[in-house]
Amino acid sequence: MESSRDDFVIAIRSAFLKRGTQQRFSLLTLILVSVIFLVLDSFNFKVVNYVNIVIKEIVYRSSFIVSGPENFIKNNYSTIHRHFKLYGETSDNYKSDIKNLYLWIFLLK
C-alpha cells in the first residue's frame, strides 16, 4: 500500500516539473492567492492589512531599486546631450568671433 502512495507522489511531482504544467500551476497558484487575498481584504482583518502594507512597501522599494539604472542612464544621456549641444553652439560662436577678429586685423593693417 505504501509503494502505491509513493508512486502517486512521484507521478504528481513529475507532472509539476514539466515546464508547461509548472507554468500553469504557478499561474493558477498566483491567481488563487490573489483571489483569497482580495476576499480577506474585504473583511478588514488586521493581519491582512499588515500584509497589504508590507507588500506595498516591498513593491515600492523594489520598483525604486529596479528603476535606478534606467534613471541613471536617462539622466546621464540628457547631461551628455546638453553638453554636446552647448559645445557645438560655443564652437560655432568662437568660429564666427575668430572670423570677425581676422577681418578687423585685416582692416586695421
C-alpha positions in Angstrom: 0.0 0.0 0.0 2.9 2.3 0.8 4.6 1.9 -2.5 1.4 2.9 -4.5 1.2 6.1 -2.5 4.9 6.8 -3.2 4.2 6.2 -6.9 1.3 8.6 -6.8 3.5 11.3 -5.2 6.3 10.7 -7.8 3.7 11.0 -10.6 2.4 14.3 -9.2 6.0 15.7 -8.8 7.0 14.7 -12.3 3.8 16.3 -13.7 4.6 19.6 -11.9 8.2 19.5 -13.0 7.3 19.7 -16.7 7.7 23.2 -18.0 4.2 23.8 -19.3 2.5 22.3 -16.3 4.8 24.1 -13.9 3.9 27.5 -15.5 0.2 26.8 -15.5 0.5 25.6 -11.8 2.3 28.8 -10.8 -0.1 31.0 -12.6 -3.0 29.2 -11.1 -1.5 29.5 -7.7 -0.9 33.2 -8.1 -4.5 33.7 -9.2 -5.8 31.7 -6.3 -3.7 33.5 -3.7 -4.8 36.8 -5.2 -8.4 35.9 -5.0 -8.1 34.7 -1.4 -6.2 37.9 -0.5 -8.9 40.1 -2.1 -11.6 38.3 -0.3 -9.8 38.5 3.1 -9.1 42.2 2.4 -12.8 42.9 2.1 -13.3 41.7 5.7 -10.7 44.2 7.0 -8.7 41.7 9.1 -5.7 43.3 10.8 -3.3 40.7 9.6 -4.4 41.2 6.0 -4.0 44.9 6.4 -0.4 44.5 7.7 0.4 42.1 4.9 -1.0 44.6 2.4 1.2 47.4 3.9 4.2 45.1 3.7 3.5 44.1 0.1 3.1 47.8 -0.9 6.4 48.7 0.8 8.2 45.8 -0.9 6.8 46.8 -4.3 7.7 50.5 -3.8 11.2 49.8 -2.6 11.9 47.2 -5.3 10.5 49.4 -8.1 12.7 52.2 -6.8 15.8 50.0 -6.9 14.9 48.4 -10.3 14.3 51.8 -11.9 17.6 53.2 -10.6 19.8 52.1 -13.5 17.2 53.4 -16.0 17.1 56.8 -14.4 20.9 56.9 -14.2 21.2 56.2 -17.9 18.4 58.7 -18.8 19.9 61.5 -16.7 23.4 60.9 -18.0 22.2 60.8 -21.6 20.4 64.1 -21.0 23.5 65.7 -19.5 25.8 64.5 -22.3 23.3 65.7 -24.9 23.2 69.1 -23.4 27.0 69.2 -23.1 27.5 68.4 -26.8 24.8 70.9 -27.8 26.5 73.6 -25.7 29.9 72.7 -27.2 28.5 72.9 -30.7 27.0 76.3 -30.1 30.1 77.6 -28.4 32.3 76.3 -31.2 30.2 78.0 -33.8 30.3 81.3 -31.8 34.1 81.0 -31.5 34.5 80.4 -35.2 32.4 83.5 -36.1 34.3 85.6 -33.5 37.7 84.4 -34.9 36.5 85.4 -38.4 35.4 88.8 -37.2 38.8 89.3 -35.5 40.7 88.3 -38.6 38.5 90.8 -40.6 39.3 93.6 -38.1 43.0 92.7 -38.1 43.0 92.8 -41.9 41.1 96.1 -41.9 43.5 97.6 -39.4 46.6 96.7 -41.4 
